[in-house]
């Protein structure tokens, strides 16, 4: 469900849906709680609610900060992997300029197949959280086959051949890391802790009694807004290749790879 929302709903409407929905639910809960327990307005449970809010708020805040920082780091690392992979493919194209025309053209054809397979076939699957290595396996094998069929003659060709082969091996490793990142998400236990903690924090806010109804709604709404934005961050950052803030395939269309588009 979260993947569908990320890929079909822009960030601003998604923020309105997640944050606005959470705030409305909290405000509705506040009204219902006050009707069911009128004594809440007298602040009968304020001392207990204050202690629990402070204690659970500190614990929940630490966990939430850890999760958000970790997800942001993973998103940043995924972007670096994509950029490094595209750079390695670009280096293969540059090194191939030292090869004989027939071999150079074969390398270019193999790279063309690879970058198109990555962007047009593999990327949509990665956005859906189903990164499949088989989609680009044939293209990778095609590049290796070109190098296996070529035997460099001069010292210059041998030097560029070795560098290009090293870059190809780097591409293979980075490709595996990119696909693995597209499949990853928060463990179910952490998801339960984050979203369950949001419900608990909101419920504790509802227990805090304020005589002025408008001020009570403002208090509950402020707490719910803060929690709602935190949940939005977790949802948006959880999938590095999905949504508006996802890693882009543009590096595979830039620099020396631009000629293949």
N, C-alpha and C positions, 0 to 999 in steps of 0.2 A: 504493500500500500504506500509506504514512504517513497519507494522508487518511482511509482507512478506519479505521485504528487511532485516530486523533484523534477521529473522529466516533462511534465505537462502543465505545470503551474509556475509562472514566473515568480521570482523571489518576493516582490512586493505583495502580490495577492496571497502568496503562501504565508508571508508574515502576518497579513491581516487575518488569514484563516486560523493559523495556529495561535497567535497571541490574542487576537480578538475573541476567538472561540474559548480559549482558556479563561480570559477575563470575564466574559459573559457567564460562563459556567460558575465561576467563583462568586460573582455578584448574585446570581440566582440562588446559589447555595447559601449565601449570607442572608438573603431575605427569607428563605425557607427555614434556616436554622433559628432565626429570630422569632418566627411565628411558632415554631415547634417548642423552643425554649426561650420564653420571654425574659427569663432571669438573666440571660446573657448581657442584656443592655445595662444591667446594674453593675457589671464588672465582677460578678461573683467568682469567676474563675481566672481573673486577670493575673493573679500572682503565679498560679500554676502554669497558665498559658505563656506568660512572659519567660519563665524559666525554661519551659520546653522549647519555645521558639528560639531562644538564645542558644540552647544546647544543640538542638537538631539543625538549626540554621548554620552553625559553625561546621558541624560534621558534613552536612549536605553541601555547603559552599566549597569545602576542601575537595570533596569527591567530584563535584561538578567542575571545578577549576582544573583538576587533574585530567578529567575526560576531555574537556574542551581543548586544553593545551596539547594533549596527545593527538586528538583528531586533527588539529591545525598542523601539527608537525608531520603527520602522515600525508595530509594534502600537499604540503610543501615538498615533502620527499618524493611524492608521486610526480609532481611537476618536474623535479630535477631528473627523475628517471626517464621521463618522456624526452626532455631536452637532451639528455646524454645519449639516448638511443638514436634520436634524429641526427645528432652531431656525428655519431659513429658511422651512420649510414652515409652522411655527407662526405665523411673522410674517405670512405670506400670509393665514392664517385671521383673524388679528387685524385686519389692514388691511381685509379684506373687510367688516368690520362697518360701515364707512362707506359701502358701496355700497347701491343700492336692493335691496329684499328678493329680487327675482327673480335679480339678478346674484349677490348674496351666497349664495343657495341653490345656484346653479350652481357657484360657487367651492367651496363646501363639498362638493358632490357630486364634483367633479373631484379635490379633495384626498383625499376618502374613497377613491376608486379608486386614487389614487397610493400612499397609505400601505399599503393592503392588498396592492397588487401588489408593493411592496417587501418587506414582511414575509412574506407567505404564498407568493409565487411566486418572487421573486428571491433571497431569503435562503437557501433550501435549495440553490439552485444555487451560490451563493457559498460555502457551507459545503463543497460538493463541489469547489470550485476551478474552477467553470465559470460564473462570473458573466456573464450575457448581458444586454446593454443592451436588446435587443429586447423583453424581458419587461415593461419599464416605459415603453417608447417611446410606446405608445398613451396611457398615463395622463399622461405629460408633455405630449404633443400636445393632450390634452383640456384641461389647464390653460391652455396658451397659446391655445387656441381660445376659451375663455371670455373671456380678456382682449382678444382680437382683436375679439370681437363686442360688447364694451362700450365705449361712449364716455362718459366722465365729463362731467357737466354743470357742477357747482359747483366752485369753487376748492378746497374741502375734498376733494371726490371726486377731483379731479385730483391733489392732493398724495398721497393714500393710494393712488391708482392707480399713480403713479410708484414709490412705495416697494414696493408689492406686486409690480410687474413686475421691479424690481431683485432682490427676493428670489427670484422665480421663475427669473431668469437665474442667480442664485447656486446654486439647487437643481440646475439642469441641469449646471453645472460640477462641483459636489461629487459628484453622482451618477456622473459619468464617472470621477472620482478613486477613489470607493469601489469601483466595478466593477473598475478597473485593479488596485487593491490586492488584491482577492480572487483575481486570477489569478496574482499574483506569487509567486515562491518563490526559494530560493537557486539561483544558477547551478550547472550540473552540475559545473563545475570546482571551485567552492568546496565543494560536497558531497563530491566525491572527495577533496579536500584534508582536510576535517574528519574524515570517516570513515576514510579511508586513514591519516591521521595517528594516529588512535586505535589502529589495529592496529599501527602501527610503534612507538608508545610502549609498548604492552603487550608487544610482542615484546622490546623492549630491557629491560623490567622482568624478563622471564623469563630473560634472560642474566645477571642479577646473582645471584651465588652466595652462599648462606647455608647453613651446615652444619645448623642446626636447621630441620627440615622445617616445623614449625609456624610458626616465625617467617618462613620464606620464603613460605608461603602467606598469612600476614598481610600481608606486604609487597606481594605481587602483588595480593592482594584489595583493599588500600587504594588502590593506584594505579588498579586497574580500576574501583573505586567512584567515584573522582573523575572519571575519564574518562567513565564511564557516565552520571553526572549531567549532565556537560557536553553529551553527545550528546542526552540527554533535553531539555535546555533548547533546543537547536537544533531538535529535532523539534517541540516544542510551540510555539515562537515563530515558526517558519517560515511558518505559515499564520494570519494574523490573524483570519480568519473561521471557523476550524475548531477543534474541541476545546472543552474546558471553560474554557480561558482566552481564548476568542475574544471578539471585539467583539460586543456584544449589540444586537438591534434594538429594545430597550425605549425608546430616545428617541423612536421613532416612535409610541409609545403613551402618551406623557406630555404634560403641560402642555396647550396648546390642542388637541392631537391626541387627547386622551383621549376626547373626545366621539364619535370615529369608531369606537370599539371597544365 
